Structures are given as C-alpha cells and as structure tokens.
C-alpha cells in the first residue's frame, strides 16, 4: 500500500490499471455475450433483456456501494498492519451483505410483474422478462458475495487476481449460454431462462474461487464467535462510507430505468436498440474503467499522506486521457456503428435506432468518463457526500429532464441529444468542483 505514495505517479497507476484490463474487457464481454445469444431468440427476447438491464444495474450498484465501504475499511486496517481487525471486518461484511442480498431477493421475486409493467414491458416481452428475472434473483446472493470479495482483493492491492476471476466468469458464461439457451449437448432448450441460469451457475463457481483467495491466501475470514457489539461496530464503519457510495451508485441505474420507460413510448424496437447500444458502448469505457478502478485507493493513500501534488498530477493526467481516448473511440464507433448493430439484430428498425443513438452520444464518452473520475477523486479525499451530489446533479438535474423534454420536442433523437448534453455539462461541473475542493484541502494542510 505504501508504494502508492512513493513511486512515480503514472508508473504506479499503470501498475495498478494494466492487470485490470483483461478483467474489465471480460466484465463488458459478459453482458455482451448474454445479449448476443439472447438476440438469436428474436426482438421480443432482446427487448426483455433490455428491460432487465436497469434493475440488474440497480441491485449491482447497491451492493457495490457496500463493497466500496468494506474495501476502504479493510484496506485501512491492512495498511496499519491490523490483520485480525481486517479479517473481522471482512467476516462481518459477509453477514451484512448476505442479509441485504436475501432481503432484496425476496422483494424482487414478489415484485417482478408489477415492477416491469411500470417500466413499460407488456405482452410477450413482459412474460420473457418475468422468466429471466425469476431465475436471476435466486443467484443474487452469489453475485453479491463475489462482488464483495473482489472489492476486498482490490483493496489489498491485488488487481491481477480479480482480473483472472472476471475472465473465468466470462469464459464459463460463454460456455454455458449456448448449452442452456439452445439445448446443446444433452441440455434442455430453455430459451431466455437458460441465459439466466447460465449466469447464476457461472457466478456461483467464481464465488467459490474468490472465497478460496480471501480465506486461504489472505486469511480474511474468521470462523469464530462474533459478539453483536463487534458486528455492530464493523457495520457502522462500513456503512459510514458505504451509504453515500450506494446512494451515488443507484442514481445511475434509476435514471437508466426512467430513460428506458421514456424510450418505451417509441416501441419495442426502440427499447431493444437502446439496450443493445448500452452494452456496446460499455466497450468505449473499458480502458478508462481500468484507470478509474485504481483512482480511489491511489487518491485516498496520497490524501492521507497529504501528497496533494500527486493528486493534482494524476487528476490532470487522467482527465486529459479520458477526453483524448473518448474522442478516438467516438471516431471508431462512427465507422463501426452499423456493422455492430447488424451483429445483434436483423430488424432494420432496431439497427437504425441503434446507429442514431451511437452517432449522437459517442462524442460524450470522454466527458462521461471525466465526470466519473471526478466522483472517484471526491470519494478518495473523504468527500463521499459531495461525490453523491455530483452524481445527483448529472442524473436528477440534467439527464432525466433533458431526456423527457428532448423526447417531447424532438422525438427519440431528443433523448440521445439530451444524453450528450448531460455528459458534457456534468464533466465541466466535475472539473470545477474537484479543482476547488483540492485547492481548499491543500490550503488547510501542508503536504509531507
């Protein structure tokens, strides 16, 4: 951990980010593989997957917030040489995450139909959505615990192990998807239910590997009696950081759900197109995401060491990188939008809407990443409330109103232009806010 405050800034960032490249690619490919196989079942199945995307994101971000809180607290204990404390907090985090996951699973199973009706799913699309989520919810505990363990491993500074786990999960899903969706090699043909079951099984197997690393390699699980008082103390420490991170995280999928509902007013082809485009554009963020995963621990350690010079240097460098890389990806997407659309659908309406989405929004990719980096900096310098506020500005003040009024005034293209304007505006706000906060922090404390 101490190397993050001593070695040269950008070699340190490279050392942390590069091992995550394969894992980030695998994480994006995971969703894309599911989408591609399901697209072979037709437009209705593809639309059903698109309706599930905001809900899956929402639950994932809720648990990611708790993982962020756990990672921060455990990493702090490990940095102080408190191995037993780190193990106790990790074990208590398993209790907390498991309890929340089971509650969310029960609530999800009871509300599948009314929830997706409200999101705009009807007819066969609604039936297919129910079939997928009825199985997916039963695997929620596996996903939650795997995400928790992965965050803790990253907090310990071992990004390579997490990357290998991500790759393994994607490979398993790639093997299981066609077997269970189309009924290959003796398996029954399950359609969209097979896609959900393949996801559950692959995540359960990867969870076993993650548990082995946490328990056998890092010795961070305690099989001993735990007093309620100590559990409560651990939960308070986790939640103090995790709650703002969770609130910030859930705003993104909530806005995605609202935007999908607005898009649903233009028909099922529009929903399918936006769902596929959302998965394709995740590849635009793949490399920047590997940098982003390293920012919170880097900034947090240097903030603790009062090395504001290093924080300012990495802030400037990473934001310039995000803008430059985003512009390059935009050019590539302009060229590849239609061929990519044809891979996922033969429906000309779906392809045309997908191409229009990418043509308009791709120039905001770099700005969106700058906004994300700004939230990471604020979290790293112990300003999780400001980080959540910055996300709220993007979602509540910019994204939702611009999508709504854009749709009213300019049709479906107005939604896409609203997204572009949101990305640019939120990036500018993020740059200004982080600059002022860093300046204020530097004035109040002398760097070592």
ZAMILUM-345158 format. One record per residue (C-alpha): residue number from 0; residue in three letters; chain; x, y, z. Coordinates in nm, 2 decimals. Each point is the difference from the previous one (the first is absolute). Example, Ala and Ser with C-alpha at 12.3 -4.5 7.8 and 13.67 -1.06 7.14 Angstrom:
BEGIN
  num  residu  chaine       x       y       z
    0     ALA       A    1.23   -0.45    0.78
    1     SER       A    0.14    0.34   -0.07
//
This chain:
BEGIN
  num  residu  chaine       x       y       z
    0     UNK       A    0.00    0.00    0.00
    1     UNK       A    0.28    0.24    0.08
    2     UNK       A    0.13   -0.01   -0.35
    3     UNK       A   -0.30    0.20   -0.12
    4     UNK       A    0.15    0.31    0.18
    5     UNK       A    0.36   -0.05   -0.09
    6     UNK       A    0.05   -0.13   -0.36
    7     UNK       A   -0.04    0.23   -0.30
    8     UNK       A   -0.36    0.09   -0.06
    9     UNK       A   -0.08   -0.14   -0.34
   10     UNK       A    0.21   -0.32    0.02
   11     UNK       A   -0.19   -0.07    0.32
   12     UNK       A   -0.33    0.05   -0.17
   13     UNK       A    0.11   -0.22   -0.29
   14     UNK       A    0.11   -0.28    0.24
   15     UNK       A   -0.35    0.00    0.15
   16     UNK       A   -0.20    0.06   -0.31
   17     UNK       A    0.16   -0.24   -0.26
   18     UNK       A   -0.08   -0.32    0.18
   19     UNK       A   -0.37    0.10    0.01
   20     UNK       A   -0.02    0.04   -0.38
   21     UNK       A   -0.08   -0.36   -0.07
   22     UNK       A   -0.25   -0.01    0.29
   23     UNK       A   -0.17    0.32   -0.12
   24     UNK       A   -0.02   -0.14   -0.35
   25     UNK       A   -0.15   -0.32    0.14
   26     UNK       A   -0.25    0.19    0.21
   27     UNK       A   -0.13    0.18   -0.30
   28     UNK       A    0.01   -0.31   -0.22
   29     UNK       A   -0.20   -0.18    0.26
   30     UNK       A   -0.31    0.21   -0.06
   31     UNK       A    0.06    0.02   -0.37
   32     UNK       A    0.02   -0.38   -0.03
   33     UNK       A   -0.33   -0.04    0.18
   34     UNK       A   -0.16    0.26   -0.23
   35     UNK       A    0.14   -0.15   -0.32
   36     UNK       A   -0.13   -0.35    0.08
   37     UNK       A   -0.34    0.13    0.11
   38     UNK       A   -0.02    0.21   -0.31
   39     UNK       A   -0.01   -0.33   -0.20
   40     UNK       A   -0.34   -0.06    0.17
   41     UNK       A   -0.16    0.31   -0.17
   42     UNK       A   -0.08    0.36    0.07
   43     UNK       A   -0.24   -0.06    0.28
   44     UNK       A    0.26   -0.20    0.20
   45     UNK       A    0.25    0.28   -0.07
   46     UNK       A   -0.24    0.26    0.12
   47     UNK       A   -0.06   -0.21    0.32
   48     UNK       A    0.37    0.00    0.07
   49     UNK       A    0.00    0.38   -0.05
   50     UNK       A   -0.27    0.04    0.26
   51     UNK       A    0.20   -0.21    0.25
   52     UNK       A    0.32    0.21   -0.04
   53     UNK       A   -0.10    0.30    0.22
   54     UNK       A   -0.11   -0.24    0.28
   55     UNK       A    0.31   -0.21   -0.01
   56     UNK       A    0.21    0.32    0.00
   57     UNK       A   -0.19    0.14    0.29
   58     UNK       A    0.05   -0.31    0.22
   59     UNK       A    0.36   -0.02   -0.10
   60     UNK       A    0.07    0.36    0.08
   61     UNK       A   -0.17   -0.04    0.34
   62     UNK       A    0.24   -0.28    0.09
   63     UNK       A    0.29    0.18   -0.16
   64     UNK       A   -0.05    0.29    0.24
   65     UNK       A    0.03   -0.24    0.30
   66     UNK       A    0.30   -0.16   -0.17
   67     UNK       A    0.16    0.34   -0.02
   68     UNK       A   -0.05    0.06    0.37
   69     UNK       A    0.14   -0.34    0.09
   70     UNK       A    0.30    0.04   -0.23
   71     UNK       A    0.09    0.33    0.15
   72     UNK       A   -0.03   -0.11    0.36
   73     UNK       A    0.18   -0.33   -0.06
   74     UNK       A    0.28    0.16   -0.20
   75     UNK       A    0.05    0.25    0.28
   76     UNK       A    0.03   -0.28    0.25
   77     UNK       A    0.25   -0.19   -0.22
   78     UNK       A    0.20    0.32   -0.05
   79     UNK       A    0.04    0.04    0.38
   80     UNK       A    0.10   -0.37    0.03
   81     UNK       A   -0.32   -0.10    0.17
   82     UNK       A   -0.06   -0.33   -0.17
   83     UNK       A   -0.24   -0.14    0.26
   84     UNK       A   -0.21    0.32   -0.01
   85     UNK       A   -0.01   -0.02   -0.38
   86     UNK       A   -0.11   -0.36    0.02
   87     UNK       A   -0.27    0.08    0.26
   88     UNK       A   -0.14    0.29   -0.22
   89     UNK       A    0.00   -0.23   -0.31
   90     UNK       A   -0.19   -0.27    0.19
   91     UNK       A   -0.25    0.25    0.13
   92     UNK       A   -0.04    0.15   -0.35
   93     UNK       A   -0.09   -0.35   -0.12
   94     UNK       A   -0.28   -0.01    0.26
   95     UNK       A   -0.12    0.35   -0.10
   96     UNK       A    0.01   -0.06   -0.38
   97     UNK       A   -0.17   -0.34    0.03
   98     UNK       A   -0.28    0.14    0.21
   99     UNK       A   -0.06    0.28   -0.25
  100     UNK       A    0.02   -0.23   -0.30
  101     UNK       A   -0.26   -0.24    0.14
  102     UNK       A   -0.24    0.29    0.07
  103     UNK       A    0.05    0.13   -0.35
  104     UNK       A   -0.05   -0.34   -0.15
  105     UNK       A   -0.33   -0.05    0.19
  106     UNK       A   -0.12    0.35   -0.10
  107     UNK       A    0.10   -0.05   -0.36
  108     UNK       A   -0.18   -0.33   -0.03
  109     UNK       A   -0.32    0.15    0.14
  110     UNK       A    0.00    0.31   -0.23
  111     UNK       A    0.12   -0.13   -0.34
  112     UNK       A   -0.33    0.05   -0.19
  113     UNK       A   -0.11    0.34    0.15
  114     UNK       A    0.35    0.14   -0.02
  115     UNK       A    0.05   -0.08   -0.37
  116     UNK       A   -0.35    0.11   -0.09
  117     UNK       A    0.09    0.34    0.14
  118     UNK       A    0.31    0.00   -0.20
  119     UNK       A   -0.21   -0.05   -0.32
  120     UNK       A    0.03   -0.37   -0.07
  121     UNK       A   -0.32   -0.16   -0.15
  122     UNK       A   -0.11   -0.32   -0.17
  123     UNK       A    0.26   -0.26   -0.09
  124     UNK       A    0.28    0.24    0.10
  125     UNK       A   -0.14    0.01    0.36
  126     UNK       A   -0.03   -0.38    0.01
  127     UNK       A    0.36   -0.05   -0.12
  128     UNK       A    0.12    0.27    0.25
  129     UNK       A   -0.17   -0.19    0.29
  130     UNK       A    0.15   -0.33   -0.11
  131     UNK       A    0.35    0.15   -0.01
  132     UNK       A   -0.02    0.18    0.34
  133     UNK       A   -0.17   -0.28    0.18
  134     UNK       A    0.32   -0.21   -0.04
  135     UNK       A    0.25    0.29    0.02
  136     UNK       A   -0.13    0.11    0.35
  137     UNK       A    0.09   -0.34    0.14
  138     UNK       A    0.36    0.06   -0.09
  139     UNK       A    0.02    0.35    0.16
  140     UNK       A    0.18   -0.13    0.32
  141     UNK       A    0.28   -0.15   -0.22
  142     UNK       A    0.04    0.33   -0.19
  143     UNK       A    0.00    0.21    0.32
  144     UNK       A    0.26   -0.20    0.18
  145     UNK       A    0.23   -0.03   -0.31
  146     UNK       A   -0.02    0.38   -0.04
  147     UNK       A    0.09    0.05    0.37
  148     UNK       A    0.30   -0.23   -0.02
  149     UNK       A    0.12    0.16   -0.32
  150     UNK       A   -0.01    0.34    0.15
  151     UNK       A    0.20   -0.12    0.31
  152     UNK       A    0.26   -0.16   -0.22
  153     UNK       A    0.04    0.33   -0.20
  154     UNK       A    0.03    0.19    0.33
  155     UNK       A    0.28   -0.23    0.09
  156     UNK       A    0.18    0.11   -0.32
  157     UNK       A   -0.03   -0.32   -0.19
  158     UNK       A   -0.18    0.10   -0.32
  159     UNK       A    0.14   -0.29   -0.20
  160     UNK       A   -0.19   -0.26    0.21
  161     UNK       A   -0.33    0.19   -0.06
  162     UNK       A    0.07    0.02   -0.37
  163     UNK       A    0.05   -0.37   -0.02
  164     UNK       A   -0.33   -0.06    0.18
  165     UNK       A   -0.19    0.23   -0.24
  166     UNK       A    0.15   -0.19   -0.30
  167     UNK       A   -0.09   -0.33    0.15
  168     UNK       A   -0.36    0.11    0.05
  169     UNK       A   -0.04    0.12   -0.36
  170     UNK       A    0.15   -0.32   -0.14
  171     UNK       A   -0.24   -0.21    0.21
  172     UNK       A   -0.29    0.21   -0.11
  173     UNK       A    0.10   -0.03   -0.37
  174     UNK       A    0.01   -0.38    0.03
  175     UNK       A   -0.32   -0.03    0.19
  176     UNK       A   -0.22    0.25   -0.19
  177     UNK       A   -0.04   -0.20   -0.33
  178     UNK       A   -0.03   -0.33    0.19
  179     UNK       A   -0.29    0.13    0.21
  180     UNK       A   -0.17    0.24   -0.24
  181     UNK       A   -0.01   -0.22   -0.31
  182     UNK       A    0.02   -0.35    0.17
  183     UNK       A    0.34   -0.12   -0.12
  184     UNK       A    0.19   -0.31    0.12
  185     UNK       A   -0.30   -0.16    0.18
  186     UNK       A   -0.13    0.31    0.18
  187     UNK       A   -0.36    0.09   -0.04
  188     UNK       A   -0.08    0.31   -0.22
  189     UNK       A   -0.09    0.27    0.26
  190     UNK       A    0.01    0.32   -0.21
  191     UNK       A    0.04    0.32    0.20
  192     UNK       A   -0.03   -0.20    0.33
  193     UNK       A    0.32   -0.18   -0.11
  194     UNK       A    0.18    0.33   -0.02
  195     UNK       A   -0.10    0.08    0.36
  196     UNK       A    0.10   -0.35    0.12
  197     UNK       A    0.34    0.02   -0.17
  198     UNK       A    0.07    0.33    0.17
  199     UNK       A   -0.10   -0.15    0.34
  200     UNK       A    0.22   -0.31   -0.04
  201     UNK       A    0.31    0.19   -0.13
  202     UNK       A   -0.02    0.25    0.29
  203     UNK       A   -0.04   -0.27    0.26
  204     UNK       A    0.32   -0.17   -0.13
  205     UNK       A    0.20    0.32   -0.01
  206     UNK       A   -0.12    0.08    0.35
  207     UNK       A    0.16   -0.33    0.13
  208     UNK       A    0.33    0.11   -0.15
  209     UNK       A   -0.02    0.35    0.15
  210     UNK       A   -0.08   -0.15    0.34
  211     UNK       A    0.30   -0.22   -0.03
  212     UNK       A    0.23    0.30   -0.06
  213     UNK       A   -0.15    0.20    0.28
  214     UNK       A    0.01   -0.28    0.25
  215     UNK       A    0.31   -0.21   -0.09
  216     UNK       A    0.23    0.27   -0.14
  217     UNK       A   -0.09    0.31    0.19
  218     UNK       A   -0.15   -0.16    0.31
  219     UNK       A   -0.28    0.25    0.02
  220     UNK       A   -0.28   -0.23    0.11
  221     UNK       A   -0.04   -0.08    0.37
  222     UNK       A   -0.19   -0.31    0.10
  223     UNK       A   -0.05    0.10    0.36
  224     UNK       A   -0.27    0.14    0.22
  225     UNK       A   -0.08    0.36   -0.07
  226     UNK       A   -0.17    0.23    0.26
  227     UNK       A   -0.29    0.22   -0.11
  228     UNK       A    0.19    0.30    0.13
  229     UNK       A    0.30   -0.06   -0.23
  230     UNK       A   -0.22   -0.08   -0.30
  231     UNK       A   -0.19    0.33    0.06
  232     UNK       A    0.33    0.19    0.02
  233     UNK       A    0.12   -0.15   -0.33
  234     UNK       A   -0.33    0.07   -0.17
  235     UNK       A    0.01    0.36    0.11
  236     UNK       A    0.35    0.05   -0.14
  237     UNK       A   -0.10   -0.16   -0.33
  238     UNK       A   -0.33    0.19   -0.03
  239     UNK       A    0.16    0.33    0.08
  240     UNK       A    0.18   -0.02   -0.34
  241     UNK       A   -0.23   -0.25   -0.17
  242     UNK       A   -0.33    0.19    0.03
  243     UNK       A    0.11    0.32   -0.19
  244     UNK       A    0.17   -0.23   -0.26
  245     UNK       A   -0.32   -0.20   -0.03
  246     UNK       A   -0.22    0.30   -0.04
  247     UNK       A    0.23    0.13   -0.27
  248     UNK       A    0.02   -0.33   -0.17
  249     UNK       A   -0.38   -0.07   -0.02
  250     UNK       A   -0.07    0.33   -0.17
  251     UNK       A    0.15   -0.12   -0.33
  252     UNK       A   -0.22   -0.31   -0.04
  253     UNK       A   -0.30    0.19    0.12
  254     UNK       A    0.05    0.26   -0.27
  255     UNK       A    0.05   -0.29   -0.25
  256     UNK       A   -0.33   -0.15    0.11
  257     UNK       A   -0.18    0.33   -0.05
  258     UNK       A    0.17    0.06   -0.34
  259     UNK       A   -0.10   -0.35   -0.11
  260     UNK       A   -0.36    0.08    0.10
  261     UNK       A    0.02    0.31   -0.21
  262     UNK       A    0.15   -0.20   -0.29
  263     UNK       A   -0.28   -0.26    0.04
  264     UNK       A   -0.24    0.26   -0.13
  265     UNK       A    0.16   -0.04   -0.34
  266     UNK       A   -0.06   -0.37   -0.02
  267     UNK       A    0.18   -0.33    0.07
  268     UNK       A    0.25    0.04   -0.28
  269     UNK       A    0.12    0.32    0.17
  270     UNK       A    0.04   -0.17    0.34
  271     UNK       A    0.19   -0.29   -0.17
  272     UNK       A    0.23    0.24   -0.18
  273     UNK       A    0.08    0.22    0.30
  274     UNK       A    0.06   -0.32    0.21
  275     UNK       A    0.25   -0.14   -0.25
  276     UNK       A    0.16    0.34   -0.05
  277     UNK       A    0.05    0.04    0.37
  278     UNK       A    0.19   -0.33    0.01
  279     UNK       A    0.21    0.08   -0.31
  280     UNK       A    0.10    0.34    0.14
  281     UNK       A    0.14   -0.16    0.31
  282     UNK       A    0.30   -0.09   -0.21
  283     UNK       A    0.07    0.37   -0.04
  284     UNK       A    0.05    0.02    0.37
  285     UNK       A    0.20   -0.32    0.04
  286     UNK       A    0.35    0.14    0.01
  287     UNK       A   -0.10    0.32    0.19
  288     UNK       A   -0.17   -0.22    0.26
  289     UNK       A    0.32   -0.18    0.08
  290     UNK       A    0.15    0.34    0.09
  291     UNK       A   -0.31    0.09    0.20
  292     UNK       A    0.02   -0.32    0.21
  293     UNK       A    0.34    0.11    0.11
  294     UNK       A   -0.08    0.36    0.08
  295     UNK       A   -0.18   -0.03    0.34
  296     UNK       A    0.29   -0.20    0.17
  297     UNK       A    0.26    0.22   -0.16
  298     UNK       A   -0.17    0.33    0.09
  299     UNK       A   -0.09   -0.12    0.35
  300     UNK       A    0.35   -0.10    0.09
  301     UNK       A    0.15    0.32   -0.13
  302     UNK       A   -0.27    0.20    0.18
  303     UNK       A    0.10   -0.17    0.32
  304     UNK       A    0.36    0.08   -0.07
  305     UNK       A   -0.09    0.36   -0.09
  306     UNK       A    0.16   -0.04   -0.34
  307     UNK       A   -0.23    0.24   -0.18
  308     UNK       A    0.26    0.05   -0.27
  309     UNK       A   -0.04   -0.36   -0.10
  310     UNK       A   -0.38    0.02    0.01
  311     UNK       A    0.00    0.31   -0.22
  312     UNK       A    0.24   -0.16   -0.25
  313     UNK       A   -0.21   -0.32   -0.03
  314     UNK       A   -0.32    0.20   -0.03
  315     UNK       A    0.13    0.21   -0.29
  316     UNK       A    0.16   -0.30   -0.17
  317     UNK       A   -0.30   -0.23    0.03
  318     UNK       A   -0.26    0.25   -0.11
  319     UNK       A    0.20    0.09   -0.31
  320     UNK       A    0.04   -0.37   -0.07
  321     UNK       A   -0.38   -0.05    0.03
  322     UNK       A   -0.07    0.28   -0.25
  323     UNK       A    0.26   -0.11   -0.25
  324     UNK       A   -0.09   -0.36    0.02
  325     UNK       A   -0.37    0.08   -0.02
  326     UNK       A    0.05    0.20   -0.33
  327     UNK       A    0.19   -0.29   -0.16
  328     UNK       A   -0.28   -0.25    0.10
  329     UNK       A   -0.26    0.23   -0.13
  330     UNK       A    0.16    0.00   -0.35
  331     UNK       A    0.02   -0.38    0.01
  332     UNK       A   -0.36   -0.03    0.10
  333     UNK       A   -0.11    0.23   -0.28
  334     UNK       A    0.15   -0.24   -0.24
  335     UNK       A   -0.11   -0.33    0.17
  336     UNK       A   -0.35    0.09    0.12
  337     UNK       A   -0.20   -0.16   -0.28
  338     UNK       A    0.21   -0.32   -0.02
  339     UNK       A   -0.02   -0.04    0.37
  340     UNK       A   -0.38    0.05    0.00
  341     UNK       A   -0.03   -0.27   -0.27
  342     UNK       A    0.17   -0.25    0.22
  343     UNK       A   -0.27    0.02    0.26
  344     UNK       A   -0.32    0.04   -0.21
  345     UNK       A   -0.13   -0.04   -0.35
  346     UNK       A   -0.29    0.24    0.07
  347     UNK       A    0.07    0.32   -0.20
  348     UNK       A   -0.19    0.21    0.25
  349     UNK       A    0.22   -0.13    0.29
  350     UNK       A    0.32    0.06   -0.20
  351     UNK       A   -0.10    0.35   -0.12
  352     UNK       A   -0.09    0.12    0.36
  353     UNK       A    0.32   -0.16    0.13
  354     UNK       A    0.21    0.18   -0.26
  355     UNK       A   -0.17    0.33    0.08
  356     UNK       A    0.07   -0.05    0.37
  357     UNK       A    0.37   -0.06   -0.05
  358     UNK       A    0.04    0.28   -0.26
  359     UNK       A   -0.13    0.26    0.24
  360     UNK       A    0.12   -0.12    0.34
  361     UNK       A    0.35   -0.13   -0.09
  362     UNK       A    0.16    0.35    0.03
  363     UNK       A   -0.10    0.01    0.36
  364     UNK       A    0.19   -0.31    0.11
  365     UNK       A    0.32    0.18    0.10
  366     UNK       A   -0.20    0.26    0.20
  367     UNK       A   -0.20   -0.27    0.18
  368     UNK       A    0.33   -0.16    0.11
  369     UNK       A    0.12    0.33    0.13
  370     UNK       A   -0.31    0.03    0.21
  371     UNK       A    0.06   -0.35    0.14
  372     UNK       A    0.36    0.08    0.08
  373     UNK       A   -0.12    0.31    0.19
  374     UNK       A   -0.22   -0.21    0.22
  375     UNK       A    0.29   -0.24    0.07
  376     UNK       A    0.22    0.29    0.10
  377     UNK       A   -0.26    0.13    0.24
  378     UNK       A   -0.04   -0.34    0.16
  379     UNK       A    0.38   -0.04    0.03
  380     UNK       A    0.03    0.33    0.19
  381     UNK       A   -0.27   -0.11    0.24
  382     UNK       A   -0.28    0.21   -0.16
  383     UNK       A   -0.26   -0.28   -0.08
  384     UNK       A   -0.29    0.24    0.05
  385     UNK       A    0.14    0.24   -0.26
  386     UNK       A    0.06   -0.30   -0.23
  387     UNK       A   -0.37   -0.10    0.04
  388     UNK       A   -0.10    0.36   -0.06
  389     UNK       A    0.19    0.02   -0.32
  390     UNK       A   -0.17   -0.32   -0.13
  391     UNK       A   -0.34    0.14    0.11
  392     UNK       A    0.06    0.31   -0.21
  393     UNK       A    0.08   -0.21   -0.30
  394     UNK       A   -0.30   -0.22    0.04
  395     UNK       A   -0.28    0.20    0.16
  396     UNK       A    0.07    0.35   -0.12
  397     UNK       A    0.14   -0.08   -0.35
  398     UNK       A   -0.06   -0.35   -0.13
  399     UNK       A   -0.37   -0.07    0.08
  400     UNK       A   -0.14    0.35   -0.09
  401     UNK       A    0.21    0.02   -0.32
  402     UNK       A   -0.11   -0.35   -0.11
  403     UNK       A   -0.37    0.08    0.08
  404     UNK       A   -0.02    0.34   -0.17
  405     UNK       A    0.22   -0.12   -0.28
  406     UNK       A   -0.24   -0.28   -0.07
  407     UNK       A   -0.30    0.24    0.01
  408     UNK       A    0.16    0.25   -0.23
  409     UNK       A    0.22   -0.20   -0.24
  410     UNK       A   -0.11   -0.37    0.03
  411     UNK       A    0.24   -0.28    0.07
  412     UNK       A    0.29    0.20   -0.13
  413     UNK       A   -0.07    0.26    0.27
  414     UNK       A    0.07   -0.26    0.27
  415     UNK       A    0.34   -0.07   -0.16
  416     UNK       A    0.09    0.37   -0.03
  417     UNK       A   -0.10    0.04    0.37
  418     UNK       A    0.24   -0.27    0.10
  419     UNK       A    0.29    0.17   -0.19
  420     UNK       A   -0.07    0.34    0.16
  421     UNK       A   -0.02   -0.17    0.34
  422     UNK       A    0.34   -0.16   -0.05
  423     UNK       A    0.17    0.32   -0.10
  424     UNK       A   -0.16    0.21    0.27
  425     UNK       A    0.07   -0.24    0.29
  426     UNK       A    0.36   -0.03   -0.11
  427     UNK       A    0.05    0.38    0.02
  428     UNK       A   -0.17    0.01    0.34
  429     UNK       A    0.22   -0.29    0.12
  430     UNK       A    0.32    0.17   -0.11
  431     UNK       A   -0.09    0.33    0.17
  432     UNK       A   -0.11   -0.17    0.33
  433     UNK       A    0.30   -0.23    0.04
  434     UNK       A    0.24    0.29   -0.07
  435     UNK       A   -0.16    0.21    0.27
  436     UNK       A   -0.01   -0.28    0.25
  437     UNK       A    0.36   -0.10   -0.05
  438     UNK       A    0.11    0.36    0.02
  439     UNK       A   -0.19    0.04    0.33
  440     UNK       A    0.14   -0.32    0.14
  441     UNK       A    0.36    0.10   -0.09
  442     UNK       A   -0.04    0.33    0.17
  443     UNK       A   -0.12   -0.16    0.32
  444     UNK       A    0.28   -0.25    0.03
  445     UNK       A    0.37    0.01   -0.10
  446     UNK       A    0.12   -0.29   -0.22
  447     UNK       A    0.26   -0.22    0.15
//
